[in-house]
């Protein structure tokens, strides 16, 4: 067989199998949508909106009026920049963006098969076996599931190409040609998704150390290759940092995102698969076993790979001759073993996955904490392990072929059979998942209906400056985690109208900008400072659905002008006057009624009875506090704030519990406050927990949280506790809801009213 025919065979077999399993997806590439909710549609939206309305390094579709640097939008910046050039020549391409995403994914699998085939040929596998093994490896790549939404992470050929270039680089003694290829390829993909360069960067740095250790007796002659490996790993990050220094002025992006440990790989993710017989059999044998799978950590290497690597490890440990022979036959792939082990340990979040050690994760450098899905790193292990197993199987086949031909072919057939059975099981079920998570979009029809409704309402798109969804969604700051049932439709209509969204679902968003946006949907006693940054005074186009709204959103909706209803969603015109705060009115109220406020020592109220709990922690000085001089701080321990009956209480009184919590950069989200109501026998009657990550009330670096409860019996006790890493609580207040409370009275224009700052 001619050399090129094996590559064609690998691609052809892969193409046939892909069509067998995924014909629905391939044939419907331009007419169905994957990931119609959550990250799926958002990642489509950010790419589509950028291609239609943006250019350069800035994305304007969300986070209005600020927008966002294109690198923090998951829109595949490098791909987007190339497509912008394509659109200038073929503008009709804008109508086929989803087809591009889907077909790019399936094309990537074909390229992967070809590249893995080329790796095998570097180690003298015959063309047929090289083609068959490459197809089997590609068909259950852990990246396949990314078609469900993480499109930028679905380029399956990235790691095979990196491995191929590393093999060629080392086989050619550190060729400049392959060094340049490594740098350019990796530099391009760091602008597709930073995880690509992060994974390969860690792998290459570990490989460089292994390489120099293997040549420690002749370091001088190998120092050049070692240095080039290090440069190829680091240069993309230097390029990225330079780009951000030029294009990004935000200095308060999250330093400790959530997820490094939570989104890790587990042993089950690597050695079992819920869609293969490995997971099914183990589940039936041990029905009560705690088998944990993580979506982000999936990287099943397959039963044949597992058995092969296990047997090879035992044989190599027992026989130095075999170990030496394999090292010679498989060089330089044998050097990949230690980097692969190192990278899988990182994917497992080792050692922080061990409960007693997890607490030390907080002391890790901020760079490591940025990778909130450590499990993705096991993709390098997957390709290294499966390719390595295929190489070992072929080596065994060749060694047996001369002496025990029947046994050699029987073992090879067994390996192919079991591997294919698993491929078949997993591919069938994965295809079903994609179909379940897809929908007919009717984009053109929907857009036409929307524009017609706007015209019938006597309006046009240019009458509005942005879209505001109610309920609002704000995700990406790693502090506020506010979801919305309207996010999907808001993004869809943003594409149709060309209007940005006064909300965000991006990555590593500015904390300050997020708070300013959240304050639009905050209590009237919070200033709406973001309004001064709006480009004009045009109203907002409000979209809402359902009735699950917070009180502040209901108040805003009551001020909006109804326009029309379309497909279950309601549309309004919202004038900016709807966001006027009540601070001036509150100042006047206090001045006019000051004589009715009674001084109770640490607070004033319009009730003569002392029935409010105020804890200001002025005796616990910190170098930061929300209003006064002190705040309560705890790194790990649970803190007890109050445990007693409420003063001068009455049965059935409605109370508000409010407090302020500091936005500490060392952790994601916020610590939690708990409230328990206990009867006279100590029995728990009810329990509340509150988290600032759902609040829209902020002031500087602090967020106000509140919840209501009814005191069932005046003799009941209230227990208030706080818990969380790096927890700073301040200004805790428990007040009857019909009582107005003033604290820290400086003058008639500066005080705290019902735990809100009047400034």
Secondary structure, 3 states (H helix, E strand, C coil): CCHHHHHHHHHHHHHHHHHHHHHHHHHCCCCEEECCCCHHHHHHHHHHHHHHHCECCEECCCCCCCCEEHHHCCCCHHHHHHHHHHHHHCHHHHHHHHHHHHHHHHHHHHHHHHHHHHHHHHCCCCHHHHHHHHHHHHHCCCCHHHHHCCHHHCCCHHHHHHHHHHHHHHHCCCCHHHHHHHHHHHHHHHCCCHHHHHHHHHHHHHHHHHHHHHCHHHHHHHHHHHHHHHHHHHHHHHHHHHHHHHHCCCCCCCCCCCCCCCCCCCHHHHHCCCCCHHHHHHHHHCCCCCCCCCHHHCCCCCHHHHHHHHHHHHHHHHCHHHHHHHHHHCCCHHHHHHHHHHHHHHHCCCCCCCHHHHHHHHHCCHHHHCCCCHHHHHHHHHHHHHHHHHHHHHHHHHHHHCCCHHHHHHHHHHHHHHHHHHHHHHHHHHHHHHHHCEEECCHHHHHHHHHHHHHHCCCCHHHEEEEEEECCCEECCCCCCECCCCHHHHHHHHHHHCCCECCEECCCCCHHHHHHHHHHHCCCCCCCHHHHHCCCCCEEEEEECCCCCCHHHHHHHHCCEEEEEECCEEEEEECHHHHCCCHHHHHHHHHHHHHHCEECCCCEECCCCCCCEEECCCCCECCCCCCCCECEEECCCCEEEEEEECCCCCCCCEEEEEEEEECCCCCCCCCEEEEEEECCCCCEEEEEEEEHHHCCEEECCEEEEEEEEECCCCCCEEEEEEECCCEEEEEEEEEECCCCEEEEEEECCEEEECCEEEC
